[in-house]
């Protein structure tokens, strides 16, 4: 007789399944970077540049990099245009996720989502709390899927981008894209 009961903390089944999915995932993703800012240019956009560097170092291919003002209509338009690119796997957006009146990335992007990935924002804030304490409450970082394209909306700070890229996204994106593609 097989005992199908699992004890608390037993992740052997999930680990095997996750390892299998990771092994089936593509190693080279196509990504776009979208910086939402009224003040940054390509030359001064250190957070966007950091995303490009981390992704390319992991072997991924940059399709496009854009700067868009903190205007919901322009943010929606840029996201829609990028999602229309058939080869795109993921959009990595930076900026506009705080609580100032000009920070409107969540209001612009969330209505476009077919599926939310609440775990990303939750994990990001847990890790961020370890670095900056309760000020992490100011972040409205989030992620989701539009069609088969994943979108991750990160804060504009370089330290926040480093945290998200190094601890969450670079290690897990191929696996996430594998699932988003069905």
C-alpha positions in Angstrom: 0.0 0.0 0.0 1.3 3.4 -1.0 1.2 6.2 1.6 0.1 9.3 -0.3 0.2 11.6 2.8 2.8 14.2 2.8 4.3 15.9 5.8 4.5 19.6 6.3 7.6 20.9 4.5 7.8 17.9 2.1 8.4 19.5 -1.3 9.8 16.5 -3.0 6.9 16.3 -5.5 7.0 20.0 -6.3 10.8 20.0 -6.5 10.7 17.2 -9.1 8.0 18.9 -11.1 9.7 22.3 -10.9 13.0 20.8 -11.9 11.4 19.0 -14.9 9.7 22.3 -16.0 12.9 24.2 -15.7 14.8 21.6 -17.8 12.1 22.0 -20.5 12.3 25.8 -20.6 14.1 27.8 -23.3 17.3 29.3 -22.2 17.2 32.3 -24.5 14.3 34.6 -24.1 13.3 37.7 -26.1 12.7 40.7 -23.8 11.8 44.4 -23.9 12.6 47.1 -21.4 10.1 49.9 -20.8 11.1 52.7 -18.5 8.3 54.8 -17.3 9.6 58.3 -16.4 9.0 62.0 -17.1 12.6 62.8 -16.5 14.9 59.9 -17.7 16.6 59.6 -21.1 18.3 56.5 -22.5 21.6 58.1 -21.3 20.4 58.6 -17.7 18.2 55.5 -17.3 20.5 53.5 -15.0 17.7 51.1 -14.0 16.7 50.2 -17.6 20.4 49.8 -18.4 20.8 47.5 -15.5 17.9 45.3 -16.7 19.5 45.0 -20.1 22.9 44.1 -18.7 21.5 41.4 -16.3 19.3 39.9 -19.0 22.0 39.9 -21.7 24.5 38.4 -19.2 22.0 35.6 -18.7 22.0 35.0 -22.5 18.7 36.7 -23.4 18.0 38.9 -26.4 16.8 42.5 -26.2 14.1 43.2 -28.7 13.5 46.9 -27.8 14.1 49.5 -25.1 11.8 52.5 -24.7 11.2 55.4 -22.4 7.6 56.4 -21.9 6.2 59.3 -19.8 4.1 58.7 -16.8 0.9 59.0 -18.8 -1.5 56.0 -18.6 -2.5 56.2 -22.3 1.1 56.3 -23.5 2.0 53.4 -21.1 -0.9 51.3 -22.4 0.0 52.1 -26.0 3.6 51.1 -25.5 2.7 47.8 -23.7 0.2 47.0 -26.5 2.7 47.6 -29.2 5.3 45.5 -27.5 2.9 42.6 -26.9 2.0 42.6 -30.6 5.6 41.6 -31.3 5.2 37.8 -31.9 8.6 36.9 -30.7 8.4 38.8 -27.4 8.5 36.7 -24.2 8.7 39.3 -21.4 8.4 43.0 -20.8 10.5 44.4 -17.9 9.1 47.8 -16.9 10.8 50.1 -14.4 9.3 53.2 -12.8 5.9 54.5 -11.9 5.1 51.9 -9.2 5.3 54.2 -6.2 2.5 56.2 -4.6 3.2 59.7 -5.8 0.4 61.3 -8.0 2.5 60.7 -11.2 3.1 57.0 -10.4 0.4 55.4 -12.5 2.0 52.3 -14.0 -0.3 49.9 -12.0 -3.4 51.8 -13.1 -2.3 51.7 -16.7 -1.1 48.1 -16.9 -3.2 46.1 -14.5 -6.4 46.4 -16.6 -4.5 44.9 -19.5 -3.6 41.7 -17.7 -5.2 38.3 -18.5 -3.6 36.8 -15.4 -2.0 38.3 -12.3 1.2 36.9 -10.7 0.7 38.1 -7.1 3.6 36.1 -5.9 6.1 38.3 -7.7 5.0 41.5 -5.8 4.7 39.6 -2.6 8.2 38.1 -2.8 9.7 41.4 -4.0 8.4 43.2 -1.0 9.6 40.5 1.4 13.1 40.7 0.0 12.9 44.5 -0.2 11.9 44.7 3.5 15.1 42.9 4.4 17.0 45.7 2.7 15.0 48.9 3.4 12.6 48.0 6.2 9.0 49.3 6.3 9.6 51.8 3.4 8.9 48.8 1.2 5.2 49.6 1.7 5.7 52.4 -0.9 6.2 49.8 -3.6 3.4 48.6 -5.8 5.6 46.3 -7.9 3.5 43.7 -9.7 3.5 41.2 -12.5 1.1 39.4 -14.8 0.5 38.0 -18.3 -1.0 39.6 -21.3 -1.7 36.9 -23.8 1.5 34.8 -23.6 3.7 37.8 -22.8 4.8 38.2 -19.2 5.1 41.7 -17.8 7.0 42.7 -14.6 6.6 46.2 -13.3 9.5 47.2 -11.0 10.2 50.4 -9.1 12.5 52.9 -10.7 15.3 52.7 -8.2 18.5 50.9 -9.3 18.7 49.1 -6.0 15.2 47.7 -6.4 15.9 46.6 -9.9 19.1 44.8 -8.9 17.1 43.0 -6.1 14.3 42.0 -8.5 16.7 40.9 -11.3 19.2 39.1 -9.2 17.0 37.3 -6.7 13.8 36.7 -8.6 13.7 37.3 -12.3 17.0 36.2 -13.9 16.9 32.8 -12.0 13.2 32.1 -12.7 12.2 33.8 -16.0 12.7 30.9 -18.3 10.6 28.7 -16.1 7.9 31.4 -15.9 7.9 31.9 -19.7 7.6 28.1 -20.2 4.4 28.2 -18.2 3.0 31.3 -19.8 3.4 29.7 -23.2 1.4 26.7 -22.1 
